[in-house]
């Protein structure tokens, strides 16, 4: 599926609606302390007898002590009232000032991470490249030099934005696939734009995330946040920027010279994924509408079920990505690259390892 969001590397991020959408049913979603003064009392009988000319005992300890006790009591009541009022004001203020125009980026819950990074090999293999819903194949190149990022080869780059719903869909497959080749650190969750098509699609953010892998160097660039710019409808605040080295890779391989739907004016379609300058993913591989209404736990929790249509779309895309990484890593690790699901993807793409 082609991504209809076209944005130059140097800026511009107005999302455009998708051309068509498939229908997918939505899934289930979502002492107070008070002080009480105790006043001392004196009995009319017994006790100390005042001397002649002196003040009666009641005059010494009665009226003044009672007055002081009353003042303490009223002070305690006033304090309680002030505390209650402050709590009320805080609650009212916090509820009215909370920004609901976007989904904040927060650390990924352990349950979600486990679901997306520990998918059984048997599930990957049962899915292979078979999906009930269409999954687009990536573009395969030949004769290109291996990608180098920060002096490391082979490499892989993702270019997208947190607001982008197509990126939201693609990240599920990418996150799962890359977990087969390394260990993620600082993965966070968020959702796509609340006003774009396929609004608030749950996903991950690669801003600040890293992959520790001996097989592939991964660089994730989130050009924009999902936070709307004030006074600029359809625009979002800046986040990451590609380096000069990365910009050259992006502008070269996202062009119409290498992609059927590539730009002729230097723009880059979100999302764009280049695996070692040999396999290119441009736009969403499957329709983000499949994820409509699903929470992060809904999606991650289904990834061990090969009969689930969402799982099939995600893992088919992930097997294509895994095959491309195996080509770059010359078939390593063997447990992944020799699995039947990855082999099926390699055969479908016409690529070999070695």
C-alpha positions as a printed NumPy array, in Angstrom:
array([[  0.   ,   0.   ,   0.   ],
       [  1.422,   3.353,  -0.978],
       [  1.678,   6.071,   1.626],
       [ -0.019,   9.241,   0.481],
       [  1.983,  11.414,   2.872],
       [  4.654,  13.232,   0.897],
       [  7.143,  15.387,   2.786],
       [ 10.531,  16.803,   1.858],
       [ 13.443,  15.91 ,   4.107],
       [ 13.874,  19.561,   4.931],
       [ 10.342,  20.036,   6.243],
       [  6.661,  19.928,   5.483],
       [  4.466,  17.334,   7.019],
       [  0.878,  17.805,   5.979],
       [ -0.837,  14.389,   6.027],
       [ -3.159,  13.47 ,   3.189],
       [ -6.087,  11.044,   3.461],
       [ -5.59 ,   7.521,   2.214],
       [ -7.233,   6.608,  -1.078],
       [ -9.19 ,   3.643,   0.239],
       [ -9.75 ,   1.703,   3.415],
       [-10.728,  -1.891,   4.151],
       [-13.269,  -2.67 ,   6.814],
       [-12.135,  -4.224,  10.067],
       [-14.223,  -4.66 ,  13.227],
       [-13.029,  -2.768,  16.285],
       [-11.871,  -4.671,  19.359],
       [-12.54 ,  -4.146,  23.069],
       [-10.939,  -1.263,  24.446],
       [-10.332,   0.248,  28.16 ],
       [ -7.731,  10.961,  55.573],
       [ -8.845,  13.825,  56.196],
       [ -7.357,  14.687,  59.781],
       [ -9.237,  16.935,  62.22 ],
       [ -8.129,  18.219,  65.67 ],
       [-10.577,  18.587,  68.509],
       [ -9.555,  20.838,  71.447],
       [-10.211,  19.478,  74.935],
       [-11.068,  22.206,  77.448],
       [-10.261,  21.617,  81.144],
       [-13.127,  22.181,  83.599],
       [-13.221,  22.817,  87.293],
       [-15.823,  21.601,  89.719],
       [-17.635,  23.931,  92.054],
       [-16.647,  21.67 ,  94.957],
       [-13.152,  20.953,  96.212],
       [ -9.991,  22.163,  94.684],
       [ -7.92 ,  25.124,  95.798],
       [ -9.711,  27.879,  97.73 ],
       [ -8.792,  31.353,  96.577],
       [ -7.285,  33.69 ,  99.139],
       [ -9.232,  36.699, 100.186],
       [ -8.839,  39.49 ,  97.684],
       [ -7.499,  37.119,  95.043],
       [ -9.191,  36.078,  91.78 ],
       [-11.467,  33.079,  91.89 ],
       [-10.034,  29.926,  90.338],
       [-12.673,  29.984,  87.611],
       [-11.495,  33.423,  86.555],
       [ -7.942,  32.166,  86.131],
       [ -8.551,  28.998,  84.098],
       [-12.158,  29.219,  82.847],
       [-13.087,  31.974,  80.41 ],
       [ -9.621,  32.478,  78.85 ],
       [ -9.024,  28.732,  78.404],
       [-12.489,  28.304,  76.876],
       [-11.88 ,  31.18 ,  74.479],
       [ -8.541,  29.725,  73.448],
       [-10.127,  26.294,  72.85 ],
       [-12.839,  27.814,  70.663],
       [-10.219,  29.621,  68.588],
       [ -8.256,  26.384,  68.102],
       [-11.419,  24.538,  67.073],
       [-12.374,  27.177,  64.503],
       [ -8.813,  27.249,  63.218],
       [ -8.882,  23.49 ,  62.638],
       [-12.189,  23.772,  60.8  ],
       [-10.795,  26.562,  58.632],
       [ -7.719,  24.47 ,  57.814],
       [ -9.85 ,  21.534,  56.709],
       [-11.938,  23.845,  54.524],
       [ -8.808,  25.287,  52.914],
       [ -7.409,  21.801,  52.191],
       [-10.677,  20.625,  50.649],
       [-10.902,  23.763,  48.517],
       [ -7.312,  23.341,  47.329],
       [ -7.93 ,  19.733,  46.333],
       [-11.071,  20.729,  44.463],
       [ -9.264,  23.489,  42.586],
       [ -6.363,  21.17 ,  41.697],
       [ -8.68 ,  18.484,  40.369],
       [-10.743,  20.942,  38.375],
       [ -7.666,  22.614,  36.942],
       [ -5.839,  19.427,  36.006],
       [ -8.883,  17.947,  34.297],
       [ -9.583,  21.043,  32.265],
       [ -5.974,  21.688,  31.203],
       [ -5.13 ,  18.146,  30.109],
       [ -4.35 ,  18.176,  26.388],
       [ -6.311,  15.498,  24.559],
       [ -5.269,  16.539,  21.048],
       [ -2.542,  13.878,  20.943],
       [ -1.384,  10.686,  22.685],
       [  1.716,  11.298,  24.84 ],
       [  4.831,   9.206,  24.318],
       [  5.364,   6.936,  27.334],
       [  7.608,   3.946,  28.159],
       [  6.316,   0.745,  26.609],
       [  4.634,  -1.541,  29.178],
       [  6.496,  -4.777,  29.899],
       [  3.54 ,  -6.843,  28.697],
       [  3.499,  -5.084,  25.342],
       [  7.257,  -5.424,  24.914],
       [  7.122,  -9.122,  25.685],
       [  4.294,  -9.669,  23.226],
       [  6.055,  -8.008,  20.304],
       [  9.618,  -9.182,  20.948],
       [  9.087, -12.854,  21.898],
       [  6.828, -14.11 ,  19.119],
       [  7.291, -17.883,  18.78 ],
       [  9.165, -19.038,  15.694],
       [  6.324, -21.45 ,  15.046],
       [  3.939, -18.507,  14.666],
       [  6.272, -16.725,  12.245],
       [  6.536, -19.941,  10.239],
       [  2.81 , -20.677,  10.155],
       [  2.108, -17.2  ,   8.829],
       [  4.986, -17.105,   6.363],
       [  3.795, -14.638,   3.734],
       [  0.133, -15.607,   3.844],
       [ -2.342, -12.973,   4.996],
       [ -6.119, -12.648,   4.755],
       [ -5.609,  -8.968,   3.966],
       [ -3.311,  -7.558,   1.271],
       [  0.339,  -7.012,   2.163],
       [  2.515,  -5.174,  -0.349],
       [  5.891,  -6.581,  -1.267],
       [  8.913,  -4.293,  -0.885],
       [ 11.066,  -3.2  ,  -3.819],
       [ 14.195,  -5.308,  -4.36 ],
       [ 17.327,  -3.66 ,  -5.793],
       [ 20.483,  -5.212,  -7.196],
       [ 23.992,  -3.916,  -7.686],
       [ 23.882,  -1.237,  -4.984],
       [ 26.697,  -0.657,  -2.485],
       [ 25.951,  -1.811,   1.086],
       [ 24.68 ,   0.885,   3.418],
       [ 27.101,   2.374,   5.925],
       [ 25.963,   4.412,   8.93 ],
       [ 28.55 ,   5.796,  11.354],
       [ 31.143,   3.534,   9.784],
       [ 29.087,   0.38 ,  10.333],
       [ 27.898,  -2.015,   7.62 ],
       [ 25.388,  -3.524,   6.942],
       [ 22.807,  -0.96 ,   8.026],
       [ 19.12 ,  -0.154,   7.909],
       [ 17.315,   3.169,   8.177],
       [ 13.701,   4.042,   8.949],
       [ 12.356,   7.522,   8.244],
       [  8.917,   8.511,   9.519],
       [  6.947,  10.578,  12.008],
       [  4.985,   9.925,  15.165],
       [  1.819,  11.494,  13.727],
       [  1.838,   9.247,  10.647],
       [ -0.76 ,   6.398,  10.704],
       [  1.078,   4.467,   7.989],
       [  4.26 ,   4.595,  10.063],
       [  2.218,   3.398,  13.036],
       [  1.269,   0.222,  11.19 ],
       [  4.761,  -0.388,   9.789],
       [  6.457,  -0.055,  13.2  ],
       [  4.656,  -3.119,  14.56 ],
       [  6.207,  -5.335,  11.869],
       [  9.598,  -3.607,  12.082],
       [  9.775,  -3.801,  15.875],
       [  8.912,  -7.502,  15.842],
       [ 11.294,  -8.317,  13.004],
       [ 14.291,  -6.431,  14.44 ],
       [ 13.757,  -8.139,  17.818],
       [ 14.815, -11.368,  16.064],
       [ 18.247,  -9.842,  15.374],
       [ 18.941,  -7.874,  18.554],
       [ 17.663,  -6.282,  21.75 ],
       [ 15.596,  -3.122,  21.95 ],
       [ 16.267,  -0.391,  24.501],
       [ 14.046,   2.579,  25.366],
       [ 11.116,   1.607,  23.161],
       [  8.129,   3.828,  23.862],
       [  4.465,   3.738,  22.916],
       [  2.27 ,   6.432,  21.453],
       [ -0.415,   6.805,  18.777],
       [ -0.725,   8.523,  15.434],
       [ -2.471,  11.847,  14.885],
       [ -5.962,  12.233,  16.366],
       [ -7.141,  14.176,  13.316],
       [ -5.503,  12.297,  10.436],
       [ -6.991,   9.264,   8.71 ],
       [ -6.911,   6.088,  10.832],
       [ -6.75 ,   8.4  ,  13.821],
       [ -4.95 ,   7.44 ,  17.041],
       [ -3.52 ,   4.189,  15.694],
       [ -1.57 ,   2.644,  18.586],
       [  2.091,   2.103,  17.89 ],
       [  5.685,   2.625,  19.053],
       [  8.028,   5.583,  18.747],
       [ 11.662,   5.128,  17.728],
       [ 12.702,   8.521,  19.101],
       [ 15.528,   7.677,  21.539],
       [ 15.161,   3.923,  20.944],
       [ 18.183,   1.796,  20.065],
       [ 18.736,  -1.738,  18.824],
       [ 21.79 ,  -3.644,  20.052],
       [ 22.548,  -6.138,  17.288],
       [ 25.673,  -7.9  ,  15.967],
       [ 23.969,  -8.39 ,  12.599],
       [ 22.535,  -5.023,  11.526],
       [ 22.984,  -1.358,  12.467],
       [ 19.573,   0.251,  12.803],
       [ 18.803,   3.966,  12.719],
       [ 15.25 ,   5.191,  13.353],
       [ 14.405,   8.804,  12.524],
       [ 11.097,  10.313,  13.681],
       [ 11.101,  13.646,  11.839],
       [  7.978,  14.976,  13.563],
       [  6.023,  14.411,  16.771],
       [  2.272,  13.817,  16.95 ],
       [  1.812,  17.159,  18.746],
       [ -0.118,  19.628,  16.578],
       [  1.51 ,  22.977,  15.905],
       [ -0.442,  25.843,  17.405],
       [ -2.229,  27.796,  14.701],
       [ -1.063,  25.474,  11.923],
       [ -3.676,  22.781,  11.148],
       [ -2.176,  19.566,   9.827],
       [  1.32 ,  20.499,  10.973],
       [  3.313,  18.9  ,  13.8  ],
       [  6.307,  19.917,  15.873],
       [  9.81 ,  18.898,  14.798],
       [ 11.598,  16.022,  16.522],
       [ 14.534,  14.187,  14.898],
       [ 16.605,  15.201,  11.892],
       [ 18.658,  12.873,   9.694],
       [ 22.406,  13.445,   9.578],
       [ 24.1  ,  14.524,   6.358],
       [ 25.074,  10.889,   5.728],
       [ 21.534,   9.673,   6.35 ],
       [ 20.015,  12.474,   4.274],
       [ 22.034,  11.381,   1.278],
       [ 20.831,   7.78 ,   1.638],
       [ 17.231,   8.882,   2.002],
       [ 17.211,  11.292,  -0.923],
       [ 18.961,   8.799,  -3.199],
       [ 16.905,   5.681,  -2.601],
       [ 13.476,   7.288,  -2.12 ],
       [ 13.636,   8.768,  -5.609],
       [ 11.737,   7.567,  -8.666],
       [ 15.011,   6.097,  -9.963],
       [ 14.623,   3.246,  -7.485],
       [ 10.965,   3.306,  -6.479],
       [  7.91 ,   3.034,  -8.736],
       [  6.118,   5.538,  -6.477],
       [  9.267,   7.496,  -5.649],
       [  9.472,  11.261,  -5.657],
       [ 10.778,  13.255,  -8.582],
       [ 11.179,  16.411,  -6.5  ],
       [ 13.257,  15.236,  -3.545],
       [ 10.366,  14.494,  -1.206],
       [ 10.172,  11.365,   0.903],
       [  7.017,   9.391,   1.546],
       [  6.317,   8.33 ,   5.149],
       [  7.25 ,   5.695,   6.137],
       [ 10.401,   4.868,   4.208],
       [ 12.587,   1.894,   5.139],
       [ 15.868,   1.052,   3.414],
       [ 17.534,  -2.23 ,   4.352],
       [ 21.171,  -2.112,   3.244],
       [ 20.28 ,  -0.33 ,  -0.049],
       [ 18.902,  -3.651,  -1.294],
       [ 15.27 ,  -3.808,  -0.136],
       [ 13.043,  -0.742,   0.117],
       [  9.695,  -0.315,   1.881],
       [  7.841,   2.835,   0.843],
       [  4.49 ,   3.537,   2.456],
       [  2.55 ,   1.145,   4.669],
       [  2.818,  -2.528,   3.749],
       [ -0.734,  -3.131,   4.982],
       [ -3.782,  -1.007,   5.756],
       [ -3.616,   0.747,   9.172],
       [ -7.401,   0.356,   9.334],
       [ -6.77 ,  -3.211,  10.52 ],
       [ -5.565,  -1.756,  13.827],
       [ -8.565,   0.53 ,  14.35 ],
       [ -9.815,   0.558,  17.932],
       [ -7.117,  -1.842,  19.149],
       [ -4.982,  -1.04 ,  22.187],
       [ -1.272,  -1.803,  22.451],
       [ -2.046,  -4.889,  24.54 ],
       [ -4.737,  -6.   ,  22.077],
       [ -2.245,  -5.973,  19.225],
       [  0.786,  -7.363,  21.051],
       [ -1.323,  -9.986,  22.812],
       [ -2.557, -11.422,  19.506],
       [  0.87 , -11.828,  17.906],
       [  1.212, -15.46 ,  18.981],
       [ -1.999, -16.399,  17.121],
       [ -1.229, -17.169,  13.458],
       [ -4.953, -17.246,  12.585],
       [ -5.515, -13.643,  13.655],
       [ -5.767, -11.386,  10.546],
       [ -3.905,  -8.551,  12.283],
       [ -1.097, -10.946,  13.193],
       [ -0.957, -12.244,   9.643],
       [ -0.517,  -8.77 ,   8.155],
       [  2.117,  -7.78 ,  10.711],
       [  4.138, -11.   ,  10.504],
       [  3.98 , -11.251,   6.714],
       [  5.509,  -7.767,   6.58 ],
       [  7.944,  -8.803,   9.319],
       [  9.048, -11.894,   7.411],
       [  9.799,  -9.753,   4.35 ],
       [ 11.89 ,  -7.456,   6.557],
       [ 13.605, -10.439,   8.202],
       [ 14.516, -11.906,   4.814],
       [ 16.023,  -8.575,   3.735],
       [ 18.083,  -8.364,   6.943],
       [ 19.229, -11.97 ,   6.46 ],
       [ 20.41 , -11.055,   2.979],
       [ 22.417,  -8.176,   4.467],
       [ 23.831, -10.322,   7.308],
       [ 24.71 , -13.187,   4.97 ],
       [ 22.278, -15.583,   6.587],
       [ 22.92 , -14.823,  10.243],
       [ 21.626, -15.785,  12.738],
       [ 20.89 , -19.165,  11.243],
       [ 17.967, -19.894,  13.565],
       [ 16.125, -16.945,  12.051],
       [ 17.355, -16.995,   8.476],
       [ 16.819, -20.729,   8.012],
       [ 13.286, -20.676,   9.438],
       [ 10.564, -21.625,   6.99 ],
       [  8.76 , -18.288,   7.339],
       [ 11.842, -16.269,   6.372],
       [ 12.701, -18.714,   3.606],
       [  9.188, -18.289,   2.183],
       [  9.638, -14.514,   2.221],
       [ 13.048, -14.752,   0.55 ],
       [ 11.608, -16.936,  -2.18 ],
       [  8.73 , -14.5  ,  -2.739],
       [ 11.206, -11.623,  -3.061],
       [ 13.695, -13.565,  -5.187],
       [ 16.623, -13.03 ,  -2.841],
       [ 19.228, -15.389,  -1.402],
       [ 21.544, -15.352,   1.596],
       [ 25.273, -15.869,   1.491]])
